[in-house]
Amino acid sequence: HEDRSARFVCVLALCWPGGHQETFEGFARGHISWPPRGTYGFGYDPIFIPDGYGVTFGEMEPQNKHAISHRADAFNKLVKACFER
């Protein structure tokens, strides 16, 4: 059994006036598929299948991918921590 688990990672850093700094990590967990599938996205998108899905990021409509991406995860954490009360 070959381990094909994978994840995309995004880290956002926010620096406030006065020197306060915060970082927020976002993840998209999944596994690698071969051969590549799909024409959307770039980089590793055609070989990355996110957990809970049967298609690669390269096969997903961009708006669907962006809703579950590692970047969206990190940005949602930033908004929740800094701007929602």
Biopython code that builds the backbone (N, CA, C, O; Angstrom):
import numpy as np
from Bio.PDB.StructureBuilder import StructureBuilder

atoms = [
    (1, "HIS", "N", (0.843, -1.181, 0.000)),
    (1, "HIS", "CA", (0.000, 0.000, 0.000)),
    (1, "HIS", "C", (0.883, 1.237, 0.000)),
    (1, "HIS", "O", (1.700, 1.435, 0.900)),
    (2, "GLU", "N", (0.712, 2.045, -0.996)),
    (2, "GLU", "CA", (1.498, 3.271, -1.138)),
    (2, "GLU", "C", (0.725, 4.453, -0.566)),
    (2, "GLU", "O", (-0.432, 4.681, -0.921)),
    (3, "ASP", "N", (1.372, 5.201, 0.322)),
    (3, "ASP", "CA", (0.743, 6.377, 0.922)),
    (3, "ASP", "C", (0.759, 7.520, -0.084)),
    (3, "ASP", "O", (1.825, 8.005, -0.462)),
    (4, "ARG", "N", (-0.420, 7.949, -0.515)),
    (4, "ARG", "CA", (-0.523, 9.057, -1.463)),
    (4, "ARG", "C", (-1.174, 10.285, -0.828)),
    (4, "ARG", "O", (-1.657, 11.174, -1.529)),
    (5, "SER", "N", (-1.182, 10.325, 0.503)),
    (5, "SER", "CA", (-1.775, 11.485, 1.170)),
    (5, "SER", "C", (-0.966, 12.735, 0.857)),
    (5, "SER", "O", (0.247, 12.681, 0.654)),
    (6, "ALA", "N", (-1.669, 13.860, 0.824)),
    (6, "ALA", "CA", (-1.031, 15.130, 0.477)),
    (6, "ALA", "C", (-1.830, 16.266, 1.097)),
    (6, "ALA", "O", (-2.961, 16.081, 1.547)),
    (7, "ARG", "N", (-1.224, 17.432, 1.109)),
    (7, "ARG", "CA", (-1.958, 18.613, 1.545)),
    (7, "ARG", "C", (-1.314, 19.856, 0.958)),
    (7, "ARG", "O", (-0.101, 19.932, 0.761)),
    (8, "PHE", "N", (-2.166, 20.814, 0.691)),
    (8, "PHE", "CA", (-1.724, 22.157, 0.352)),
    (8, "PHE", "C", (-1.714, 22.947, 1.655)),
    (8, "PHE", "O", (-2.564, 22.730, 2.519)),
    (9, "VAL", "N", (-0.760, 23.860, 1.801)),
    (9, "VAL", "CA", (-0.653, 24.684, 3.001)),
    (9, "VAL", "C", (-0.512, 26.147, 2.581)),
    (9, "VAL", "O", (0.198, 26.466, 1.627)),
    (10, "CYS", "N", (-1.195, 27.022, 3.303)),
    (10, "CYS", "CA", (-1.081, 28.463, 3.099)),
    (10, "CYS", "C", (-0.911, 29.115, 4.470)),
    (10, "CYS", "O", (-1.615, 28.764, 5.417)),
    (11, "VAL", "N", (0.003, 30.045, 4.574)),
    (11, "VAL", "CA", (0.176, 30.809, 5.811)),
    (11, "VAL", "C", (0.065, 32.285, 5.474)),
    (11, "VAL", "O", (0.776, 32.797, 4.609)),
    (12, "LEU", "N", (-0.837, 32.958, 6.171)),
    (12, "LEU", "CA", (-0.990, 34.401, 6.036)),
    (12, "LEU", "C", (-0.397, 35.064, 7.265)),
    (12, "LEU", "O", (-0.605, 34.602, 8.387)),
    (13, "ALA", "N", (0.331, 36.128, 7.060)),
    (13, "ALA", "CA", (0.895, 36.895, 8.171)),
    (13, "ALA", "C", (0.283, 38.281, 8.151)),
    (13, "ALA", "O", (0.175, 38.918, 7.103)),
    (14, "LEU", "N", (-0.117, 38.736, 9.330)),
    (14, "LEU", "CA", (-0.705, 40.058, 9.476)),
    (14, "LEU", "C", (0.103, 40.820, 10.518)),
    (14, "LEU", "O", (0.241, 40.372, 11.657)),
    (15, "CYS", "N", (0.631, 41.963, 10.125)),
    (15, "CYS", "CA", (1.434, 42.791, 11.030)),
    (15, "CYS", "C", (0.681, 44.091, 11.288)),
    (15, "CYS", "O", (0.384, 44.849, 10.364)),
    (16, "TRP", "N", (0.380, 44.333, 12.550)),
    (16, "TRP", "CA", (-0.361, 45.521, 12.954)),
    (16, "TRP", "C", (0.606, 46.655, 13.294)),
    (16, "TRP", "O", (1.755, 46.404, 13.656)),
    (17, "PRO", "N", (0.142, 47.906, 13.177)),
    (17, "PRO", "CA", (0.969, 49.022, 13.646)),
    (17, "PRO", "C", (1.325, 48.787, 15.121)),
    (17, "PRO", "O", (0.490, 48.336, 15.905)),
    (18, "GLY", "N", (2.522, 49.085, 15.471)),
    (18, "GLY", "CA", (2.954, 48.859, 16.846)),
    (18, "GLY", "C", (3.704, 47.551, 17.011)),
    (18, "GLY", "O", (4.214, 47.262, 18.093)),
    (19, "GLY", "N", (3.780, 46.746, 15.940)),
    (19, "GLY", "CA", (4.591, 45.547, 15.987)),
    (19, "GLY", "C", (3.883, 44.237, 16.268)),
    (19, "GLY", "O", (4.510, 43.182, 16.184)),
    (20, "HIS", "N", (2.585, 44.264, 16.601)),
    (20, "HIS", "CA", (1.862, 42.999, 16.845)),
    (20, "HIS", "C", (1.756, 42.207, 15.547)),
    (20, "HIS", "O", (1.427, 42.762, 14.498)),
    (21, "GLN", "N", (2.035, 40.915, 15.622)),
    (21, "GLN", "CA", (2.003, 40.050, 14.448)),
    (21, "GLN", "C", (1.139, 38.829, 14.730)),
    (21, "GLN", "O", (1.106, 38.320, 15.851)),
    (22, "GLU", "N", (0.449, 38.371, 13.708)),
    (22, "GLU", "CA", (-0.343, 37.145, 13.803)),
    (22, "GLU", "C", (-0.161, 36.344, 12.517)),
    (22, "GLU", "O", (0.030, 36.912, 11.441)),
    (23, "THR", "N", (-0.221, 35.026, 12.641)),
    (23, "THR", "CA", (-0.177, 34.163, 11.462)),
    (23, "THR", "C", (-1.363, 33.207, 11.504)),
    (23, "THR", "O", (-1.856, 32.845, 12.573)),
    (24, "PHE", "N", (-1.806, 32.809, 10.314)),
    (24, "PHE", "CA", (-2.961, 31.936, 10.178)),
    (24, "PHE", "C", (-2.642, 30.877, 9.131)),
    (24, "PHE", "O", (-2.314, 31.197, 7.989)),
    (25, "GLU", "N", (-2.741, 29.611, 9.534)),
    (25, "GLU", "CA", (-2.441, 28.494, 8.633)),
    (25, "GLU", "C", (-3.732, 27.895, 8.083)),
    (25, "GLU", "O", (-4.689, 27.659, 8.820)),
    (26, "GLY", "N", (-3.737, 27.662, 6.801)),
    (26, "GLY", "CA", (-4.857, 26.993, 6.155)),
    (26, "GLY", "C", (-4.383, 25.731, 5.467)),
    (26, "GLY", "O", (-3.256, 25.661, 4.977)),
    (27, "PHE", "N", (-5.251, 24.737, 5.435)),
    (27, "PHE", "CA", (-4.898, 23.447, 4.854)),
    (27, "PHE", "C", (-5.998, 22.948, 3.925)),
    (27, "PHE", "O", (-7.182, 23.183, 4.162)),
    (28, "ALA", "N", (-5.595, 22.267, 2.880)),
    (28, "ALA", "CA", (-6.489, 21.460, 2.048)),
    (28, "ALA", "C", (-5.864, 20.071, 2.038)),
    (28, "ALA", "O", (-4.809, 19.859, 1.440)),
    (29, "ARG", "N", (-6.519, 19.134, 2.701)),
    (29, "ARG", "CA", (-5.989, 17.767, 2.798)),
    (29, "ARG", "C", (-6.611, 16.901, 1.708)),
    (29, "ARG", "O", (-7.757, 17.108, 1.308)),
    (30, "GLY", "N", (-5.840, 15.935, 1.240)),
    (30, "GLY", "CA", (-6.335, 15.047, 0.204)),
    (30, "GLY", "C", (-5.304, 14.002, -0.147)),
    (30, "GLY", "O", (-4.518, 13.575, 0.699)),
    (31, "HIS", "N", (-5.314, 13.588, -1.415)),
    (31, "HIS", "CA", (-4.334, 12.608, -1.882)),
    (31, "HIS", "C", (-3.992, 12.862, -3.347)),
    (31, "HIS", "O", (-4.693, 13.572, -4.068)),
    (32, "ILE", "N", (-2.889, 12.251, -3.747)),
    (32, "ILE", "CA", (-2.374, 12.404, -5.100)),
    (32, "ILE", "C", (-3.008, 11.372, -6.028)),
    (32, "ILE", "O", (-3.168, 10.205, -5.672)),
    (33, "SER", "N", (-3.361, 11.824, -7.210)),
    (33, "SER", "CA", (-3.921, 10.965, -8.254)),
    (33, "SER", "C", (-2.983, 10.996, -9.455)),
    (33, "SER", "O", (-2.371, 12.022, -9.753)),
    (34, "TRP", "N", (-2.880, 9.877, -10.129)),
    (34, "TRP", "CA", (-2.067, 9.826, -11.348)),
    (34, "TRP", "C", (-2.769, 9.001, -12.374)),
    (34, "TRP", "O", (-3.267, 7.933, -12.018)),
    (35, "PRO", "N", (-2.855, 9.394, -13.609)),
    (35, "PRO", "CA", (-2.239, 10.556, -14.251)),
    (35, "PRO", "C", (-3.022, 11.831, -13.952)),
    (35, "PRO", "O", (-4.126, 11.770, -13.411)),
    (36, "PRO", "N", (-2.453, 12.991, -14.303)),
    (36, "PRO", "CA", (-3.129, 14.269, -14.076)),
    (36, "PRO", "C", (-4.481, 14.311, -14.782)),
    (36, "PRO", "O", (-4.663, 13.738, -15.856)),
    (37, "ARG", "N", (-5.437, 15.018, -14.136)),
    (37, "ARG", "CA", (-6.784, 15.142, -14.708)),
    (37, "ARG", "C", (-7.258, 16.580, -14.543)),
    (37, "ARG", "O", (-7.088, 17.185, -13.484)),
    (38, "GLY", "N", (-7.844, 17.108, -15.584)),
    (38, "GLY", "CA", (-8.448, 18.429, -15.530)),
    (38, "GLY", "C", (-7.560, 19.520, -16.094)),
    (38, "GLY", "O", (-6.340, 19.380, -16.180)),
    (39, "THR", "N", (-8.206, 20.611, -16.477)),
    (39, "THR", "CA", (-7.497, 21.730, -17.089)),
    (39, "THR", "C", (-7.620, 23.024, -16.299)),
    (39, "THR", "O", (-7.052, 24.044, -16.689)),
    (40, "TYR", "N", (-8.353, 22.994, -15.197)),
    (40, "TYR", "CA", (-8.473, 24.192, -14.367)),
    (40, "TYR", "C", (-7.275, 24.287, -13.433)),
    (40, "TYR", "O", (-6.584, 23.302, -13.173)),
    (41, "GLY", "N", (-7.048, 25.497, -12.937)),
    (41, "GLY", "CA", (-6.005, 25.691, -11.944)),
    (41, "GLY", "C", (-4.614, 25.680, -12.543)),
    (41, "GLY", "O", (-4.420, 25.925, -13.733)),
    (42, "PHE", "N", (-3.638, 25.382, -11.666)),
    (42, "PHE", "CA", (-2.238, 25.405, -12.084)),
    (42, "PHE", "C", (-1.449, 24.535, -11.120)),
    (42, "PHE", "O", (-1.990, 24.018, -10.142)),
    (43, "GLY", "N", (-0.177, 24.381, -11.405)),
    (43, "GLY", "CA", (0.698, 23.636, -10.497)),
    (43, "GLY", "C", (0.236, 22.206, -10.291)),
    (43, "GLY", "O", (0.102, 21.439, -11.244)),
    (44, "TYR", "N", (-0.007, 21.856, -9.036)),
    (44, "TYR", "CA", (-0.378, 20.488, -8.671)),
    (44, "TYR", "C", (-1.877, 20.221, -8.742)),
    (44, "TYR", "O", (-2.309, 19.105, -8.451)),
    (45, "ASP", "N", (-2.680, 21.208, -9.120)),
    (45, "ASP", "CA", (-4.133, 21.034, -9.131)),
    (45, "ASP", "C", (-4.599, 19.787, -9.877)),
    (45, "ASP", "O", (-5.503, 19.111, -9.387)),
    (46, "PRO", "N", (-4.031, 19.444, -11.036)),
    (46, "PRO", "CA", (-4.518, 18.269, -11.774)),
    (46, "PRO", "C", (-4.212, 16.913, -11.117)),
    (46, "PRO", "O", (-4.730, 15.890, -11.563)),
    (47, "ILE", "N", (-3.382, 16.891, -10.071)),
    (47, "ILE", "CA", (-3.094, 15.598, -9.417)),
    (47, "ILE", "C", (-3.544, 15.560, -7.959)),
    (47, "ILE", "O", (-3.292, 14.572, -7.270)),
    (48, "PHE", "N", (-4.208, 16.620, -7.470)),
    (48, "PHE", "CA", (-4.623, 16.680, -6.071)),
    (48, "PHE", "C", (-6.127, 16.496, -5.945)),
    (48, "PHE", "O", (-6.900, 17.296, -6.471)),
    (49, "ILE", "N", (-6.546, 15.435, -5.242)),
    (49, "ILE", "CA", (-7.956, 15.187, -4.957)),
    (49, "ILE", "C", (-8.191, 15.521, -3.482)),
    (49, "ILE", "O", (-7.655, 14.844, -2.605)),
    (50, "PRO", "N", (-8.992, 16.562, -3.200)),
    (50, "PRO", "CA", (-9.240, 16.916, -1.802)),
    (50, "PRO", "C", (-10.111, 15.865, -1.110)),
    (50, "PRO", "O", (-10.962, 15.231, -1.732)),
    (51, "ASP", "N", (-9.874, 15.699, 0.198)),
    (51, "ASP", "CA", (-10.678, 14.760, 0.982)),
    (51, "ASP", "C", (-12.164, 15.048, 0.803)),
    (51, "ASP", "O", (-12.589, 16.203, 0.841)),
    (52, "GLY", "N", (-12.947, 13.996, 0.609)),
    (52, "GLY", "CA", (-14.387, 14.119, 0.460)),
    (52, "GLY", "C", (-14.854, 14.340, -0.967)),
    (52, "GLY", "O", (-16.054, 14.468, -1.210)),
    (53, "TYR", "N", (-13.928, 14.387, -1.913)),
    (53, "TYR", "CA", (-14.277, 14.632, -3.313)),
    (53, "TYR", "C", (-13.712, 13.521, -4.185)),
    (53, "TYR", "O", (-12.769, 12.832, -3.794)),
    (54, "GLY", "N", (-14.289, 13.352, -5.358)),
    (54, "GLY", "CA", (-13.814, 12.345, -6.297)),
    (54, "GLY", "C", (-13.154, 12.933, -7.517)),
    (54, "GLY", "O", (-12.833, 12.213, -8.462)),
    (55, "VAL", "N", (-12.948, 14.239, -7.509)),
    (55, "VAL", "CA", (-12.321, 14.923, -8.634)),
    (55, "VAL", "C", (-11.124, 15.718, -8.140)),
    (55, "VAL", "O", (-11.039, 16.073, -6.965)),
    (56, "THR", "N", (-10.200, 15.993, -9.057)),
    (56, "THR", "CA", (-9.022, 16.788, -8.715)),
    (56, "THR", "C", (-9.394, 18.273, -8.684)),
    (56, "THR", "O", (-10.433, 18.676, -9.206)),
    (57, "PHE", "N", (-8.523, 19.082, -8.062)),
    (57, "PHE", "CA", (-8.702, 20.528, -8.132)),
    (57, "PHE", "C", (-8.716, 20.974, -9.589)),
    (57, "PHE", "O", (-9.411, 21.932, -9.929)),
    (58, "GLY", "N", (-7.969, 20.305, -10.449)),
    (58, "GLY", "CA", (-7.920, 20.641, -11.864)),
    (58, "GLY", "C", (-9.212, 20.361, -12.609)),
    (58, "GLY", "O", (-9.427, 20.893, -13.699)),
    (59, "GLU", "N", (-10.080, 19.529, -12.033)),
    (59, "GLU", "CA", (-11.373, 19.227, -12.646)),
    (59, "GLU", "C", (-12.510, 20.062, -12.062)),
    (59, "GLU", "O", (-13.600, 20.110, -12.633)),
    (60, "MET", "N", (-12.269, 20.713, -10.942)),
    (60, "MET", "CA", (-13.312, 21.492, -10.268)),
    (60, "MET", "C", (-13.488, 22.851, -10.917)),
    (60, "MET", "O", (-12.529, 23.466, -11.385)),
    (61, "GLU", "N", (-14.732, 23.307, -10.936)),
    (61, "GLU", "CA", (-14.979, 24.691, -11.328)),
    (61, "GLU", "C", (-14.212, 25.579, -10.350)),
    (61, "GLU", "O", (-14.193, 25.300, -9.152)),
    (62, "PRO", "N", (-13.582, 26.637, -10.842)),
    (62, "PRO", "CA", (-12.756, 27.475, -9.965)),
    (62, "PRO", "C", (-13.451, 27.960, -8.695)),
    (62, "PRO", "O", (-12.829, 27.974, -7.633)),
    (63, "GLN", "N", (-14.718, 28.358, -8.770)),
    (63, "GLN", "CA", (-15.398, 28.851, -7.579)),
    (63, "GLN", "C", (-15.564, 27.754, -6.528)),
    (63, "GLN", "O", (-15.547, 28.043, -5.331)),
    (64, "ASN", "N", (-15.723, 26.514, -6.953)),
    (64, "ASN", "CA", (-15.833, 25.399, -6.004)),
    (64, "ASN", "C", (-14.490, 25.116, -5.338)),
    (64, "ASN", "O", (-14.423, 24.897, -4.129)),
    (65, "LYS", "N", (-13.437, 25.121, -6.126)),
    (65, "LYS", "CA", (-12.097, 24.919, -5.569)),
    (65, "LYS", "C", (-11.762, 26.018, -4.581)),
    (65, "LYS", "O", (-11.280, 25.741, -3.482)),
    (66, "HIS", "N", (-12.012, 27.269, -4.962)),
    (66, "HIS", "CA", (-11.645, 28.392, -4.104)),
    (66, "HIS", "C", (-12.398, 28.366, -2.777)),
    (66, "HIS", "O", (-11.894, 28.871, -1.774)),
    (67, "ALA", "N", (-13.576, 27.793, -2.757)),
    (67, "ALA", "CA", (-14.360, 27.730, -1.512)),
    (67, "ALA", "C", (-13.756, 26.767, -0.498)),
    (67, "ALA", "O", (-13.996, 26.913, 0.701)),
    (68, "ILE", "N", (-12.975, 25.783, -0.952)),
    (68, "ILE", "CA", (-12.427, 24.775, -0.031)),
    (68, "ILE", "C", (-10.906, 24.774, -0.007)),
    (68, "ILE", "O", (-10.298, 23.888, 0.592)),
    (69, "SER", "N", (-10.291, 25.746, -0.645)),
    (69, "SER", "CA", (-8.840, 25.742, -0.776)),
    (69, "SER", "C", (-8.124, 26.069, 0.528)),
    (69, "SER", "O", (-8.732, 26.553, 1.483)),
    (70, "HIS", "N", (-6.844, 25.803, 0.552)),
    (70, "HIS", "CA", (-5.990, 26.136, 1.689)),
    (70, "HIS", "C", (-5.928, 27.648, 1.896)),
    (70, "HIS", "O", (-5.788, 28.119, 3.024)),
    (71, "ARG", "N", (-6.031, 28.397, 0.818)),
    (71, "ARG", "CA", (-6.032, 29.856, 0.934)),
    (71, "ARG", "C", (-7.319, 30.344, 1.591)),
    (71, "ARG", "O", (-7.285, 31.222, 2.453)),
    (72, "ALA", "N", (-8.453, 29.775, 1.184)),
    (72, "ALA", "CA", (-9.727, 30.144, 1.801)),
    (72, "ALA", "C", (-9.728, 29.786, 3.283)),
    (72, "ALA", "O", (-10.226, 30.559, 4.101)),
    (73, "ASP", "N", (-9.183, 28.637, 3.639)),
    (73, "ASP", "CA", (-9.116, 28.223, 5.038)),
    (73, "ASP", "C", (-8.311, 29.224, 5.863)),
    (73, "ASP", "O", (-8.758, 29.645, 6.931)),
    (74, "ALA", "N", (-7.135, 29.608, 5.382)),
    (74, "ALA", "CA", (-6.297, 30.569, 6.104)),
    (74, "ALA", "C", (-6.985, 31.928, 6.193)),
    (74, "ALA", "O", (-6.969, 32.557, 7.251)),
    (75, "PHE", "N", (-7.584, 32.386, 5.107)),
    (75, "PHE", "CA", (-8.238, 33.692, 5.109)),
    (75, "PHE", "C", (-9.440, 33.701, 6.040)),
    (75, "PHE", "O", (-9.657, 34.681, 6.753)),
    (76, "ASN", "N", (-10.228, 32.627, 6.048)),
    (76, "ASN", "CA", (-11.373, 32.542, 6.961)),
    (76, "ASN", "C", (-10.928, 32.597, 8.414)),
    (76, "ASN", "O", (-11.601, 33.215, 9.239)),
    (77, "LYS", "N", (-9.813, 31.966, 8.740)),
    (77, "LYS", "CA", (-9.274, 32.023, 10.105)),
    (77, "LYS", "C", (-8.837, 33.435, 10.462)),
    (77, "LYS", "O", (-9.073, 33.888, 11.582)),
    (78, "LEU", "N", (-8.202, 34.139, 9.528)),
    (78, "LEU", "CA", (-7.798, 35.525, 9.757)),
    (78, "LEU", "C", (-9.018, 36.405, 10.021)),
    (78, "LEU", "O", (-9.030, 37.169, 10.987)),
    (79, "VAL", "N", (-10.028, 36.309, 9.186)),
    (79, "VAL", "CA", (-11.233, 37.133, 9.341)),
    (79, "VAL", "C", (-11.894, 36.845, 10.685)),
    (79, "VAL", "O", (-12.267, 37.773, 11.403)),
    (80, "LYS", "N", (-12.040, 35.575, 11.028)),
    (80, "LYS", "CA", (-12.687, 35.208, 12.293)),
    (80, "LYS", "C", (-11.925, 35.759, 13.489)),
    (80, "LYS", "O", (-12.532, 36.291, 14.418)),
    (81, "ALA", "N", (-10.605, 35.638, 13.477)),
    (81, "ALA", "CA", (-9.796, 36.077, 14.608)),
    (81, "ALA", "C", (-9.688, 37.585, 14.729)),
    (81, "ALA", "O", (-9.604, 38.106, 15.841)),
    (82, "CYS", "N", (-9.687, 38.290, 13.621)),
    (82, "CYS", "CA", (-9.374, 39.721, 13.651)),
    (82, "CYS", "C", (-10.554, 40.649, 13.419)),
    (82, "CYS", "O", (-10.510, 41.810, 13.829)),
    (83, "PHE", "N", (-11.599, 40.169, 12.776)),
    (83, "PHE", "CA", (-12.648, 41.079, 12.361)),
    (83, "PHE", "C", (-14.064, 40.691, 12.794)),
    (83, "PHE", "O", (-14.990, 41.486, 12.636)),
    (84, "GLU", "N", (-14.246, 39.492, 13.334)),
    (84, "GLU", "CA", (-15.558, 39.078, 13.811)),
    (84, "GLU", "C", (-15.556, 39.073, 15.329)),
    (84, "GLU", "O", (-14.578, 38.666, 15.956)),
    (85, "ARG", "N", (-16.608, 39.507, 15.891)),
    (85, "ARG", "CA", (-16.716, 39.522, 17.360)),
    (85, "ARG", "C", (-17.952, 38.785, 17.777)),
    (85, "ARG", "O", (-18.233, 38.678, 18.970)),
]
sb = StructureBuilder()
sb.init_structure("model")
sb.init_model(0)
sb.init_chain("A")
sb.init_seg("    ")
for serial, (resi, resn, name, xyz) in enumerate(atoms, 1):
    if name == "N":
        sb.init_residue(resn, " ", resi, " ")
    sb.init_atom(name, np.array(xyz, "f"), 0.0, 1.0, " ", f" {name:<3s}", serial, name[0])
structure = sb.get_structure()
